[in-house]
Amino acid sequence: MKIYGHRGSMGNYPQNTMLSFKKAIEQGAQGIEIDVHLSKDGELVVIHDETLDRTTNGNGFVKDFTLDQLKKFDAGRGEQIPTLLELYQLLSGTGIELNIELKTYLINYEDIEKKLLAVTEKYGEGRKVVYSSFHLPSILRTKQLDSSADIAWLLGGMPFLPHPADYIETLGLEALHLSKDMILGTPEQYRGVYDRIRVWTVNDAEDMGKLAGMGVNAIITDFPDRAVKFKSK
């Protein structure tokens, strides 16, 4: 079971910042989960919400600001909103995996899938990159643009997914990214595809133990240090 840092190590550091990413790596995370939007001038920026209000000292929609303008906001502890390129530069020379969530279910960012693939091709150094989204068309477009791309469908807020293997095969998914409530609520529903499932957001040691016993592919956690410590027992 791999450990992915949720927006870095967001349990203790400002989410989706270079500080948070660095700490997740130091703590032993094997992968990092991030969220990507487009700035007004078409730059790929790493921030969770469509707006600046909750996680920075700014206000308004990310899409209405240029990268230079976004860099002036404080994302916590003096950290800036990073670009995807900056994260790839941080990961250079490492084997850290990356889960990029396309935040496209509220705003239709033009050509975001094409831009993501281009930056990954140029700077990803061949690392494992998984493109995920709650907005299914976005990851399917990513797969259409690059048939070798690993895509994962994000799901939560529903009791279970019927016939999960059928979705994986028919949609060409590399994995399903399920909320912990979905898989822990009906674990028998996913028997046979546990190794094709990454689970979010898992912070409790008891839940980690259950999921490790199932043999899920990975957990996505706010506290990668805790998960690494649990795994080493």
Secondary structure, DSSP 8 states (H G I E B T S, - for coil): -EEEEETTTTTTS-TTSHHHHHHHHHTT-SEEEEEEEE-TTS-EEE-SSSBSTTTSS--SBGGGS-HHHHTTS--STT----BHHHHHHHHTTS--EEEEEE--SSS--TTHHHHHHHHHHHHSTT--EEEEESSHHHHHHHHHH-TT-EEEEEE-SSS--SSHHHHHHHHT-SEEEEEHHHHHHSGGGGTT-GGGEEEE----HHHHHHHHHHT-SEEEES-HHHHHHHHT-
